[in-house]
Amino acid sequence: MSEHTRLGLLSLLLLAALGIAALALVNTLQAAHDFQQQNSATRAGDVTAIRPWMTIPVISHVYHVPEDYLDYALNIARSDVLHRATLYEIAARRRQPVDQLIHTLQQAILVYRKQHPHPSLPSRPLRLQVDHSVPAMGVNNP
């Protein structure tokens, strides 16, 4: 192989490496932007920020809703092993879509907020309609 061919091949490989690095940079910036948006939505109390990796205690803490209320909405006993499982694990165990489980929790949180207004949270639900079919519990804010 001639030196000219080697130089051409090396240049091609260098360009490919630069292209891959640029693509990785774009993906990293997009992930950082998405994270910032999700963090802002969570801080604002937007229930659409609930994710499958979350657990009932985490959701309770982030959205200021008692764990017992969320357990009730999902028909989970506090002593049940599912109480500390991720939403994805709960959905898998129940053989139901995780989105359905998340939707149930979103509706329960919105109903709870309507019944127990919290001064630091938005008074109007964000991006979701309240489903009044979720039963209400007589639980006070922690």
N, C-alpha and C positions, 0 to 999 in steps of 0.2 A: 504494500500500500504506500503510495507516495505521500510526501509531506503535505502537499497541497490537499489531498483527499482527507488526510487526518485532520488538518486544520478546518476544513469544511465540516466534517463530522463533529468535531469538538465545538464548533460554533453553533451547529444545529442543536446539540445537546445543551449547550449553555442557554440558548433561546427557549428551549423546552423547559428547563429548570426555572428560568425567569417567569415564564408563563404560568407554571404551576405555583410559584411563589406569589404572583399577583392574584391568582384565583384564591389561594388560601387567605390572602390579606382581605380580599373582598368578602369572603365568607365570614371571617373573623369580625370585620366591621359590622356586617349584617347581624351576626349573633349578638354583639354588644348592643346594637340599636334595639333589637327585639327584647333583650333583657331589660334595658332601661324602660321600654314601653310597658312591659309586664310589671316591673317594679312600681312604676307610676300608677298603673291601674290598680294594683293591690293596695297601695297606700291610700288611694282614693276610695277604696271599698268596693271596687267594681267586681262583682261576683263572676264575671266572665274570665277572671284570671285564675280560677281554680284549675289545678292540673292533676293528672292521674297519679303523680308521685306523692301527692299530699296525703296526710293521715287526718283522721277526725280531730285529734288534739291540735294539730297545726292549723287546720281550718278554723277551729273554735277560737284559737288565739288570734289569728290574723283578722278574722271577721267579727270578733267580739260577740260570739254566739255561744251559749253554754254547750258543752260536749253532750250532755244528756238530751238536749233538744235535737242535735244532729243525729245522735244514736237513734232517737225515736223516729226521726224522719226516714232513716234507713232500716228501721226495724232490727237494730243491733243491740244486744245487751251489753252494758258497760263491762261486764266480766268476760264477755266473748273475746276470743283471740282476734277477731276481725276489728275490734275497737281500735287497735294500734296498727292495723295493716294499712297499706297504701290503698287508695281508691282503685288502682289497677288490680291489686290482689283481691280486694272485695268483689269487684266485678267478675274476675276470673273464677273465683270460688262459687259465685252465684250463677255463672254462665249467662251473663247479661252484658251488653255493651257498656263500656266505662263512660261513654258520653251520656247514657241514660242515668247512670248513678250521679254524675256531676250535675246534670240538669235537675235531678231531685233535690240535691243539696242547694243549688242556686235558688230554687223556688222556696225551699224551707228558710233560707237566710233572708230572702226578701220579705216573706211573711213575718218572720220574727222581727225584722226591722220596723215593719209597719205597726206591729203591736207594741214594740219597745223602742221608741225613737231614741237615738243616741246623738248627742249634740255634735260630736266630732265627725260623724259620718253623713254622707249626702242624704237628704230627706227623700229624694226620689230615686228609685232603682235605676241603674244604668243599663240600657240596652236590652232589658228583659221585661216581659209582662209578668205580673204577679198571678200565680195560679192558686186560687183560693181552695183548691181541693186538698192541699197539705194540711193535716190537722194541727191545730194550735195547742201548745202546752202552756200551762200556767207557771213558767219558770222565770224568775227575775234575772236581771243582768248580774254577772259575777262581781 
